[in-house]
């Protein structure tokens, strides 16, 4: 049975067809601002490829509950039954976007990732995926009874605050601007812009891309902003590693992380990751990776399509 797979984010939607090996092919990325809704994006993909899939697995950046699905960071909504009927899908499987990323982790090897920091030990255990993009996604991949199970999460919306003296003033300004400060408030594309404004309103950045570009080019202010972002991201990654006791490693992905690239090699990332007393030694033994493969969500969806949506837990743990 042919299957459409899609990773629907706040800014971009990625579409592909799942091949027999459980990998995505015929990938197309659509900027969400160029279409009015998800239906229009799917129509564009099907028209461009000529594909007529009989089933679909969608990874959606939002809380997956009930008949109506809504994106967290975009005003798109759709109903499961109506959507499946509209495109003639005999089976429609919908998961959270980072649930899909977590399903991809067993398939991502050294060719698809690179280490962040010196710890490269690979061992059995829970794996965690997190990713700053339009929002902040979190999920865990848990081995149990010889199989993998994914724990979906809205951990990016957990409250977040300062831990060093120099951060107090920054978070005070963030609270003035935003009221409630969650991890996603700062660890996302919009969050990078908020951090920039909290550190120094001049120059006034309106998008994350110029900050990242100037940081790569050696601009001092942009580097100050990204260093703080990297430190906070490392701390949050350490929080998740402790929460799930993620001995199998922590995997960082997302558009902002991919843009930062080598800036994530700043020693502050691992220092902040490990600085969680009294468990510094435990965290020192847990590897952190940057996912360099650009479409892990599609890999996860294709994996689920191959496994069969009626029994996604059928994946055997390595």
BELQUISUL-V550454 format. One record per pair of residues at least 24 apart in sequence whose C-alpha atoms are under 7 Angstrom apart, sorted by sequence separation. I is the first residue (numbers start at 1). J is the second residue. D is the distance in Angstrom with one decimal. If there is no record, write none. Layout:
# BELQUISUL-V550454
i=I j=J d=D
i=I j=J d=D
This chain:
# BELQUISUL-V550454
i=158 j=182 d=5.3
i=159 j=183 d=6.0
i=174 j=198 d=6.3
i=157 j=182 d=5.2
i=158 j=183 d=6.0
i=173 j=198 d=5.6
i=157 j=183 d=5.9
i=102 j=129 d=5.9
i=156 j=183 d=5.4
i=157 j=184 d=5.9
i=101 j=129 d=6.9
i=156 j=184 d=5.2
i=170 j=198 d=5.3
i=170 j=199 d=6.1
i=196 j=225 d=5.8
i=195 j=225 d=6.7
i=64 j=95 d=6.4
i=64 j=96 d=6.1
i=56 j=89 d=6.6
i=63 j=96 d=6.6
i=54 j=88 d=6.6
i=55 j=89 d=4.6
i=62 j=96 d=6.2
i=230 j=264 d=6.2
i=54 j=89 d=4.9
i=55 j=90 d=5.6
i=56 j=91 d=6.5
i=57 j=92 d=5.9
i=58 j=93 d=6.3
i=59 j=94 d=5.9
i=60 j=95 d=6.3
i=61 j=96 d=5.9
i=234 j=269 d=4.4
i=238 j=273 d=4.3
i=54 j=90 d=5.9
i=55 j=91 d=4.9
i=56 j=92 d=5.0
i=57 j=93 d=4.7
i=58 j=94 d=4.8
i=59 j=95 d=4.9
i=60 j=96 d=5.0
i=61 j=97 d=5.0
i=234 j=270 d=6.2
i=237 j=273 d=6.1
i=238 j=274 d=6.4
i=55 j=92 d=5.9
i=56 j=93 d=6.3
i=57 j=94 d=5.8
i=58 j=95 d=6.3
i=59 j=96 d=5.2
i=60 j=97 d=4.7
i=102 j=139 d=6.1
i=192 j=229 d=6.9
i=231 j=268 d=5.3
i=235 j=272 d=4.7
i=249 j=286 d=5.5
i=250 j=287 d=6.4
i=251 j=288 d=5.9
i=252 j=289 d=6.1
i=253 j=290 d=6.1
i=38 j=76 d=7.0
i=59 j=97 d=4.3
i=102 j=140 d=6.1
i=231 j=269 d=5.0
i=234 j=272 d=5.2
i=235 j=273 d=4.7
i=249 j=287 d=4.9
i=250 j=288 d=4.8
i=251 j=289 d=4.8
i=252 j=290 d=4.8
i=253 j=291 d=5.2
i=37 j=76 d=6.0
i=98 j=137 d=5.6
i=102 j=141 d=5.6
i=230 j=269 d=5.6
i=234 j=273 d=4.6
i=247 j=286 d=5.6
i=249 j=288 d=5.7
i=250 j=289 d=6.3
i=251 j=290 d=5.8
i=252 j=291 d=5.9
i=98 j=138 d=5.8
i=99 j=139 d=5.6
i=251 j=291 d=6.4
i=59 j=100 d=6.1
i=98 j=139 d=5.5
i=231 j=272 d=5.8
i=187 j=229 d=6.9
i=187 j=233 d=6.5
i=103 j=150 d=6.9
i=212 j=259 d=6.8
i=102 j=150 d=6.6
i=136 j=184 d=5.1
i=212 j=260 d=6.2
i=4 j=53 d=5.8
i=135 j=184 d=5.9
i=3 j=53 d=5.0
i=2 j=53 d=4.9
i=3 j=54 d=6.0
i=4 j=55 d=6.2
i=5 j=56 d=5.7
i=6 j=57 d=6.6
i=7 j=58 d=6.1
i=8 j=59 d=5.9
i=9 j=60 d=6.4
i=10 j=61 d=6.7
i=99 j=150 d=6.4
i=136 j=187 d=6.5
i=2 j=54 d=5.6
i=3 j=55 d=4.7
i=4 j=56 d=4.5
i=5 j=57 d=4.9
i=6 j=58 d=4.8
i=7 j=59 d=4.7
i=8 j=60 d=4.8
i=9 j=61 d=5.2
i=136 j=188 d=5.7
i=1 j=54 d=6.3
i=2 j=55 d=6.5
i=3 j=56 d=5.1
i=4 j=57 d=6.3
i=5 j=58 d=5.7
i=6 j=59 d=6.0
i=7 j=60 d=6.2
i=8 j=61 d=6.2
i=99 j=152 d=5.2
i=135 j=188 d=5.2
i=134 j=188 d=5.8
i=132 j=187 d=5.7
i=133 j=188 d=5.1
i=134 j=189 d=5.3
i=96 j=152 d=6.9
i=132 j=188 d=4.4
i=133 j=189 d=5.4
i=134 j=190 d=6.7
i=132 j=189 d=6.8
i=10 j=73 d=5.2
i=10 j=74 d=5.4
i=189 j=256 d=6.0
i=188 j=256 d=6.8
i=7 j=97 d=6.4
i=126 j=244 d=6.9
i=128 j=246 d=6.3
i=126 j=245 d=6.9
i=127 j=246 d=5.3
i=126 j=246 d=4.5
i=127 j=247 d=6.9
i=125 j=246 d=6.3
i=126 j=247 d=5.8
i=127 j=248 d=4.7
i=128 j=249 d=6.5
i=129 j=250 d=5.9
i=130 j=251 d=6.4
i=131 j=252 d=5.4
i=133 j=254 d=5.0
i=125 j=247 d=4.9
i=126 j=248 d=5.0
i=127 j=249 d=5.1
i=128 j=250 d=4.8
i=129 j=251 d=4.7
i=130 j=252 d=5.2
i=131 j=253 d=4.5
i=132 j=254 d=5.1
i=133 j=255 d=4.8
i=11 j=134 d=6.5
i=124 j=247 d=6.7
i=125 j=248 d=4.3
i=127 j=250 d=5.9
i=128 j=251 d=6.1
i=129 j=252 d=6.0
i=130 j=253 d=6.3
i=131 j=254 d=4.4
i=132 j=255 d=6.6
i=133 j=256 d=5.2
i=10 j=134 d=5.7
i=123 j=247 d=6.8
i=124 j=248 d=5.3
i=132 j=256 d=5.6
i=123 j=248 d=5.5
i=132 j=257 d=6.3
i=122 j=248 d=6.6
i=131 j=257 d=7.0
i=117 j=265 d=6.7
i=116 j=265 d=6.0
i=117 j=270 d=6.1
i=149 j=313 d=5.7
i=148 j=313 d=6.1
i=119 j=285 d=6.6
i=121 j=287 d=6.2
i=147 j=313 d=6.6
i=119 j=286 d=6.9
i=120 j=287 d=5.5
i=147 j=314 d=6.5
i=148 j=315 d=5.6
i=119 j=287 d=5.0
i=147 j=315 d=5.6
i=148 j=316 d=5.8
i=147 j=316 d=4.1
i=148 j=317 d=5.0
i=146 j=316 d=5.8
i=147 j=317 d=4.5
i=146 j=317 d=5.5
i=116 j=288 d=5.3
i=115 j=288 d=5.9
i=116 j=289 d=5.1
i=115 j=289 d=4.3
i=116 j=290 d=6.4
i=143 j=317 d=5.9
i=114 j=289 d=5.5
i=115 j=290 d=6.2
i=113 j=289 d=6.2
i=114 j=290 d=5.4
i=113 j=290 d=5.5
i=114 j=291 d=6.7
i=113 j=291 d=4.4
i=114 j=292 d=6.9
i=112 j=291 d=6.1
i=113 j=292 d=5.0
i=112 j=292 d=5.3
i=113 j=293 d=6.8
i=112 j=293 d=4.9
i=104 j=296 d=5.9
i=104 j=297 d=7.0
i=101 j=296 d=5.4
i=104 j=299 d=5.4
i=101 j=297 d=4.6
i=104 j=300 d=4.1
i=100 j=297 d=5.1
i=103 j=300 d=4.7
i=102 j=300 d=7.0
i=101 j=300 d=5.5
i=97 j=297 d=6.5
i=100 j=300 d=4.4
i=100 j=301 d=5.7
i=93 j=309 d=6.5
i=59 j=297 d=7.0
i=59 j=301 d=6.9
i=58 j=301 d=6.8
i=57 j=301 d=5.8
i=57 j=305 d=6.5
i=24 j=298 d=6.2
i=24 j=299 d=6.0
i=23 j=299 d=5.6
i=24 j=302 d=5.9
i=23 j=302 d=5.4
i=22 j=302 d=5.0
i=23 j=303 d=6.9
i=22 j=303 d=5.0
i=18 j=302 d=5.0
i=22 j=306 d=5.3
i=18 j=305 d=7.0
i=7 j=297 d=5.8
i=7 j=298 d=6.0
i=6 j=298 d=6.1
i=5 j=298 d=6.3
i=5 j=301 d=5.7
i=5 j=302 d=6.3
i=3 j=305 d=6.8
